[in-house]
Amino acid sequence: MSFNIALSGVNASQKDLDTTANNIANVNTTGFKESRAEFVDVYATSLLAGSKTKVGDGVLTSEVAQQFTQGSLKFTDNALDLAITGNGFFATVPEQGSQDFSYTRAGMFKLNSNNFVVDSRGRNLMGFPVNPDGTSASSALSTANPIRIPDSSGAPQATAEVDMKMNLPAGDAALDPADFDPTDPDTYNAATSVTVFDSLGDSHIQTFYFIKDSTAATGNEWVVATAVDDQLVNYTDNTGTALGNAPSAPAAGQNVAGGNTGNDVFVSRLIFSSGGDFQGVEAADGVQPADGKLATEALGVGILTNGSDPTQTLTTDFNFTAGGATPDEPTQFASSFEVTSLEQDGLPVGRLTGVDIDEDGLVRATYSNGTSEPLSRIALVRFANEQGLTQNGNTEWKESINSGEPLAGEATTGTFGSINSQALEQANVNLTTELVDMIQAQRNFQANSRALEVNNTLNQTILNIR
């Protein structure tokens, strides 16, 4: 019996050494959780045996239990390097549509050839769908999908409106709009440009020309003409109807600029008070639209030659406020020409320029067209008994009967921890402690080996009795 007792001690010491060696070997493994060999004594006796004199039967390895304590964080420059601070695991699947979940704390993720977020084994990181405002649509693991980061941002958006705020110089010399020539800077007082987009996402330059009208009775009226890609474009009348090419003898009240019939273009006016406050706009037909906006005629195939929508028009909003403009609206003060705001609502096709991940797991992509889109929210999973998880290798675990069912949720909610982007969780192995444990296991192994040797000597002595 003493042989078996000593042998069980040798086996237990060997298991302790193996566990310690495995911890030391994985000291640099991201997301690794150290293990601890746990032992129990062996004691067996029958109903009528003398238990007071019974000696134990040795030692038995009860469990090699993993310790899910927090590891320290190592910071990186990769936005897809993720670390969990607190409770929770990342959920991964081998392919789209699969329900074969694995759980890990190793957050070394990257994009594959199809722009899905995957780990080093190619398993897809799971996330909850989100609404356009970034709120979660669902937080059930059954609704989670592999996270994909598209490299382009949707369809392009044609420019419909340009918003402009500016100051026109009151002290400039007045000019005759009949002499306007966009190629001659001496025939207009100021000009500015903005990039606009057609329905295919191609860019075009819209230029605004401002002429202080010498023919106006008040001296506080400015003619505004516009061109797209250096081609003059007519403004429509107050009803939005295109007036077409200006006739050689325009009708009464129509705003026309240009030195000859071939260059004539229908224009509009900006009207100011004697104090420089904006009073409104006057459309090409001489009527003031109530909303203070000016619209061009359809750009047509003459300008849009790439097959985009030829009916596209460009509306300019000068931010007219009925009853008098506020100081930040278009003004005519005795200072230089200055554009304080010039924005348009079109968008080209955007290309992926960056990925941001918040501590609550919201994945947001930014694109070259200035847009930012929430894509998904990283799913976190926790278990009632983490130590009951089944090890699967590659710092992954599987659900088991002992662990309980996975409970999914969002980072920073309930008992779930937060997610750190550009960081990795290091192994929770304390190398100093492991080296001390290894020395203790070695001593235990030696002591049990000595017990075997002593037992062998005693048995040899008995065999030598004559």
C-alpha angles and dihedrals in degrees: 000000000000089000090058092046092052091043091054088052091052090050092048092049090050091051089050090050091048092051093048092046090052091051092051092046090056098044089118097039111118113238094006118151119209121238132222125206109226120199136195131193122250117231125166129170138157127242096260098035121114101256093183091067097034116120120212121258099231136265134312132197105245099184144334096228123194118225112223097197120145117275122213120264126248114199122221140174096246115101090205093058101102133187130184118224105201130357126352146068133235113246120224136178130196095236144355114292093019122131093194095117124192124185128217145166093205105104102186097134132164141167120270126210091281094049094252117143107245139166127238091281093051095253114149121245111231126227140174120250115254136205122243090265092055098255117134118260092199139352101200117118090227090064096047118114135192109275115246126185110202115215093220132049112235126273123333119259121224116230111254102166139025118202116209136182122175149136121248114207109252092199097059119116115260118245135199110254088211088072095052114136117166090210092057114067090196091069096062134042103220142359138188135178140212132189113243130183134225126218092276094053096253114144126238132180117240112196126196121206121198122200123184100225114235091187094059116106096225100040089226099097126101126197114221121200127176138205133189116210088350093304115119113238125202121239114230126238123262092277093055094252115141110242095205124214114347113256121234088249106036119205119261113282096018116130109229129167131186140086099251142014093266093055099037114125133179109248138179136224140237113212124204135183124241087263092057096254119143112255100179143272132288117216125224091270092055096255121123111232113223094228093052093232129134124208132196125222118260109296091226129185092304091077104016100060098155098079096264123140107301092197093067114129130188120226120197118208112203091182096244114187116200111239096030136327124265118240094262093058124087109305140182104217132152094266136091125289108278132171109209098177132016117165137154132195101226126108135200122213106289125222123212111267103164149350125225125191120193125213088256089059099254109153112210125181124205122206137202092252090066097257126129122200131192106226109176144329117243112246118231123197131198135184135214090233114025092180088061092066117114115240113236101178126245088074090293131128135199131214116261138178090261095050096053126223120317115263111207127204147136126284116263091022124109111331094338117116128229128267121239116204118209091026139097129205111237125215113284091227117131102209095199092053091047092053091052090048089051091055091050092049089050091052091048090050091051093048093051090046088053090052089055090050093050091049090051091051092051092050090049091052091053091049090052094056110117 
